[in-house]
Amino acid sequence: MMPTSHYLQCAGYEIHTTQWGPVDAPVVIAWHGLARTGRDMDELAQHLSGRYRVVCPDTLGRGLSQWSSKPDEEYCLAFYARIAADLFEQLKIERAHWVGTSMGGAIGTVCASGLFQPALKARIQSLTLNDNAPELAPEALTRIRAYAGSPPSFATVQELEAFFRQVYKPYGWLSDAQWRRLTETSTRRLPDGRVTPHYDPAMVRQFIAHTNDYLIWDHYDALDLPVLCLRGADSDLVLPHTTAAMLQRGPGLRGQTRVVEIAGCGHAPALNVPDQLTLVSDFINAHA
């Protein structure tokens, strides 16, 4: 099944989504990571599209979505939750499962908690966190901020692909075709003709203007839904002591949280191979 492309007005901005599956099927929201786009979710969306309608947004400032005019105010989890709430309304989504990689998982957590957008709390049925947790390692955040805040430019797309292959090596195995698609769906050309990753570099203002934006234990503790946390076994962002704490508080106290380590991956598993796809789909199906 091929996806369709849609543009919505959310929180005053044009937000792009790629959508898969029947429009009248149960919904899965698949939200990408910090410096990425919704097209990272292609394999997962295709895998789920026989049974679900899968909506893959480009976050504000990423991919084909509009860039923020107020970076310090709007590149933050609270504003992303506002965009998500409008997306639910625009698409008339009553209930949905949420799968989020890295930042996408944090957005899902603050949406499902209801602390920012109360109307969303009852509308999210399950939450899959792909190498994301309520607390992230500061050293890894510094590393991510460094490369994301100053994206390099290259003369050719092939050079940019080589850069992506190095930076995103922790994703695990990708085929050559998948690396090429990852590159082509996250490339923009600069006025001088060079190519660079397709996002607004100002989105890293989130780490400056909202210093503790990813310290969200209060949101995690407010969750009342099944949670699946996929931790890259070599991840330097989500540490084992954090996932252990997740099992001892919030939904973990009620046996609603499950943690699975993904061998051969760091930050973050690409959700593109059968074992990973099956983990996610089995979890969603169990709570459909």
N, C-alpha and C positions, 0 to 999 in steps of 0.2 A: 504494500500500500504506500502511495506517495503522500507526502505532507502538503498542506496548504498554508499560505502565508496571509497573515491578517494584521491590521493596524488598528489599535484602539486608543481612545482618549482616556487616560488614567491620571488623576491628580494634576490635570492641566498639561500633560505631556503626551506626545505620540509614542506609544509603546508597541513594539513589534512582537508578534508571537508566531511560532510555527505550530500547527495543529495536525494531529494524526488521529485516525480511527473514526468511527461513526459519531456523528454529532449528538445522537440521542443515547449514547452509551455512558456508563459511569465514568467519572472524570478522575484523571491523575494530573496533578501539576508537577512538572519536572523543571526545577530551577537550577541554573548553572552556578559556577564559582566566580570569584572576585573579578578576574580579568578575562573572562571567557564570554561565550554567547550560548543561546539556547540550542544551537546546532550540536553542541557537545552531547546532547541527549538523544541524538538520532537513533542509535542502536537500541537504547532502552525503549524509546517511543515506538519504534517499529516492532519490537518484541511484545509490547503491551497492546498494540493497536488492534489486534483481533478481538479484544474483549473490552477495551477502554478507549475513551476519548482522551488523548494526551495533549496537554497544552504546555508548550515550552517557550516561556517569555525570554526576551532580551531585556535585562535590567536597564533602567535609566542610565544613559551614558555608555552603554555597551551595544555592540552589533548594530542593528538597524533602528534601535530606539533613539529617541531624541536625547540630547545632552542637557544636563541641568544648567539653568541660568543662575542658580544660587548654590554652588558646590558645597560651601561650608554648612549650609542648612539642610540640603536635600540628599547628599550622599551619606546616608545613615540608615540604620535598620528601621527606625520609626517611620521614615518617609517611604522606604521600600514596602513596609507593611500597608501604608496608605494606598500605594499603587496596587498592591495585591488585592486589597478590599475592593477597589474600583474595578479591577479585572474580574473578580467574582461577579460583580453586579453587571458589568458590560456583557459578559458571556452567559449570564443567568445561571450561574453554577450554585446549586443548593448545597451540595456535599462533594468533597473531593479528598483523595489521598494525596499526600505531598512527598515528593522525593527531591532532596536538595543536596547538591555537592558543595561542600565548603560554605561560602557565603550563602548559597541557596538553602542550605540546611539551617543556618542561623535565621534567615528570613522566615522559614517555615516554623521554627521554634517560637519566634515572637508573634507570629500570626496565630498559631495554635494556642498560645497561652491566653490570648484575649486581653492582655494588659495594654496593648497599643490600640487594637481594633477589636473591641468586645464582640462584635457581630460575627467575627471569624471563628471564635473558639468552638462553637458547636458545628461548624461547617467543615472542619478538617477531621477526617476519620482515622487516619494513621499518618505517621511521620517517619520517613526514612532519612537518616542523617549520613551522608557519604563523606567520611573523614571530617566530621564536624562535631563539636561538643560545646557545652555551655562555658567552657574555659579553654583558651588556646595558649600554646607555649609562646611566651614573649619573644624568644630568640627567633622562632620561625616567622612570627608576624613581622619582625624587623627585616628578615630576608625577603619576604613577599613584598613588603612595602618598598624595598630598595629596587627590585626589578620591575615592579608594576608602576612605580611612580615616575620612572625615567625610561619609557619604552624606546628601544633602539630603532633605527631605520636602516633599510638595506636597499641596494640598487635593484635586486631581483627578488622575485617570490621564492625562488629556490634557496636563496640565502636566508630568507625569513623562515622557511620550513626547517632548515638546519638549526636555527636558533630555537624554534619551538621543540624540535626533537630533543635538544639538550635540556631546556628549561623544564619540560614536562615529561622527562624520562621517568620520574616517579609514578606516572600514570600506570605503568606496567606495559604489557604488550599491546601494540597497535600495528595493524597491517600497513603496508606502504600506502594503500588507497585511503586508509583512515587518517594517516598523517597528512596526506595531500588535502583531504576534505577539511580537516581541522584547520589547516593553513588557509585554504581558499575561503572558508567561511568566517575567518577572523582576521582579514587583511583589509587595510584601507591605504589608498595612495595619497601621499602628501603633495602640496603644491609644487614641490621641486621634482616630483615624479618618483621619489623613493617610496618604499612600502614600509608599513609599521603595523603593529597589532591594532585591531579595530575597537578601541575604546577611548574614552576621555581620560587623559592622564590625571585630571583633577579629581577623579573618583577616589584617589588615595588621601584626599583631604579628610576622609572619614577617620583615618587614624590620628589625625592632628586635632580636628575640631571635636571629635567624639572619642576621646582617648580610650575609654573602657566599653566601647560599643559592643564588643564581642564577649564581654564578661556578663553572661545572661543566666546565671543560676536562678535568679528570681523568676524568670520566664519558664525555665525548665521545671522548677518546683511547682509551678502552677498548671503544668500539663496534666490532662486526664484522658490519655489516649495511648494506643500501642506505639512504641518507639523501637525502631531497628537502627542501631548504630553500626555502620561498616567502618572499621578502622584499618587503614593501610598498615600492615605489620611493620613497615619501616618509616611510618609517618613521624616527622619531627614537630608536627602541629598539634595533633591529638595524642596525648601521652597516656600510657597505661593507667597511671594513678587517677587520671581524670575519668576514664571510662569505668574504672572501679567505683569511683564516687557516684557516677550516674546510676549504678545498680543499687546504691544505698540511700537514695533520696528521690523526691518527686515521684514520677511514675515507676521508677525502679523499686521503690518500697512496696508497691502494689504488684510487683511481678510483671509490669507492663513493658519494661525495657529489656531488650536483648542486644548484646554486643557480639559482633563477629569480626575476627581479624582476617584480612585478605592478604594472603601470602604473595610475595613478589611485587608489592606495590608500596609506595610511600603516600605522599599527598598529591592527588587523591586517586583512588581506583577509577579507571575510565568508564566503568559500567558498559563494557563492550564485548565481553566474552561470556560464554554460556553459563559458567558457574556463578558469576556475579549477577547476570540477568535473571537467573532462576531464583537466587536468594531474594531479590527484590520482588519479583512477580509472585512467588509463593507467599511472601509476607503480606502483600497487598490482597491477594486472593483470600487469604485466611481471615482478613478483616473487612471483606467487601460487604 
